[in-house]
Amino acid sequence: MKLIMAVVQDKDSNRLSDALVERDFQATKLASTGGFLKAGNTTFMIGVKDKEVEQVLEIIKDNCQSREQLVAPISPMGGNADSYVPYPVEVQVGGATVFILPVEQFEKF
């Protein structure tokens, strides 16, 4: 058995959740915040049999796309202001960061 932990952007959360339910996979959703953009994310915890891992990874890939987003840079506090760019910068966001962990034992009460 494996535990799949997938961190996805909030914009992809409902679409991924619906796709997992449609394919009979149960997941626990946790609200989380990204460190770089300090933007809202959702972390999915999905327990699956070893043979189902690839199927769940495909569902995640199909429903969590990366995209470009304009982000206003944070001004340097006490740093060198010479390199500070005061206009928005385009960065890649979205997609999914996925961790697959072995599960030694699983209980459901």
C-alpha positions as CSV (number, residue, x, y, z in Angstrom):
1,M,0.0,0.0,0.0
2,K,1.1,3.6,-0.7
3,L,0.3,7.0,0.5
4,I,0.2,9.6,-2.3
5,M,0.6,13.2,-1.0
6,A,-0.1,15.7,-3.8
7,V,0.3,19.4,-3.3
8,V,-1.8,21.3,-5.9
9,Q,-2.8,24.9,-6.5
10,D,-6.2,25.8,-5.1
11,K,-7.4,26.5,-8.7
12,D,-7.0,22.8,-9.5
13,S,-8.3,21.4,-6.3
14,N,-12.0,21.0,-7.1
15,R,-11.3,19.5,-10.5
16,L,-8.9,17.0,-9.1
17,S,-11.2,16.1,-6.2
18,D,-14.1,15.5,-8.6
19,A,-11.9,13.3,-10.9
20,L,-10.7,11.2,-8.0
21,V,-14.3,10.6,-6.7
22,E,-15.4,9.8,-10.3
23,R,-12.8,7.0,-10.4
24,D,-13.7,5.7,-6.8
25,F,-10.6,7.0,-5.0
26,Q,-11.0,8.6,-1.6
27,A,-8.8,11.4,-0.5
28,T,-8.3,13.7,2.4
29,K,-7.8,17.4,1.6
30,L,-5.8,19.7,3.7
31,A,-5.4,23.5,3.2
32,S,-1.8,24.5,2.8
33,T,0.2,27.5,1.8
34,G,3.2,27.6,-0.6
35,G,6.4,29.2,0.7
36,F,7.6,31.0,-2.5
37,L,4.4,32.7,-3.6
38,K,2.6,32.4,-0.3
39,A,-0.4,31.3,-2.2
40,G,-3.2,28.9,-1.3
41,N,-2.6,25.2,-2.0
42,T,-4.5,22.0,-1.3
43,T,-2.6,18.9,-0.1
44,F,-4.3,15.7,-1.0
45,M,-3.6,12.5,1.0
46,I,-4.6,9.4,-1.0
47,G,-4.2,5.9,0.2
48,V,-4.0,3.3,-2.6
49,K,-2.9,-0.2,-3.4
50,D,0.5,-0.5,-5.1
51,K,-1.1,-1.4,-8.5
52,E,-3.3,1.8,-8.4
53,V,-0.4,4.3,-8.0
54,E,0.0,4.9,-11.8
55,Q,-3.7,5.4,-12.3
56,V,-3.8,8.0,-9.6
57,L,-0.7,9.8,-11.0
58,E,-2.4,10.0,-14.4
59,I,-5.5,11.5,-12.8
60,I,-3.3,14.1,-11.1
61,K,-1.4,14.9,-14.3
62,D,-4.7,15.3,-16.3
63,N,-6.2,17.7,-13.8
64,C,-3.3,19.8,-12.5
65,Q,-1.8,22.0,-15.2
66,S,1.1,24.4,-14.8
67,R,0.5,27.9,-16.1
68,E,2.1,31.3,-16.2
69,Q,1.1,34.0,-13.6
70,L,2.2,37.5,-13.1
71,V,3.5,38.1,-9.6
72,A,4.4,41.4,-7.9
73,P,7.9,41.0,-6.4
74,I,8.4,41.8,-2.7
75,S,10.6,44.8,-2.0
76,P,13.9,44.0,-0.3
77,M,13.9,44.8,3.4
78,G,17.4,46.1,4.2
79,G,18.8,44.4,1.2
80,N,20.4,45.8,-1.9
81,A,17.7,47.9,-3.7
82,D,19.9,48.1,-6.8
83,S,18.7,44.8,-8.1
84,Y,15.0,45.3,-7.1
85,V,12.6,45.1,-10.1
86,P,9.4,47.1,-9.2
87,Y,7.2,45.6,-11.9
88,P,5.4,42.2,-12.0
89,V,7.4,39.1,-13.1
90,E,5.9,36.1,-14.9
91,V,6.4,32.8,-13.1
92,Q,5.3,29.3,-13.6
93,V,2.6,28.1,-11.1
94,G,0.3,25.1,-10.8
95,G,1.0,21.6,-11.6
96,A,1.4,19.2,-8.7
97,T,4.2,18.2,-6.4
98,V,3.7,14.5,-5.5
99,F,5.2,12.3,-2.8
100,I,4.7,8.6,-2.8
101,L,5.3,6.9,0.6
102,P,5.2,3.3,1.7
103,V,2.4,2.4,4.2
104,E,3.4,-0.2,6.7
105,Q,-0.1,-0.5,8.2
106,F,-3.5,1.1,7.6
107,E,-6.5,1.1,9.9
108,K,-9.9,2.6,9.4
109,F,-12.3,2.9,12.4
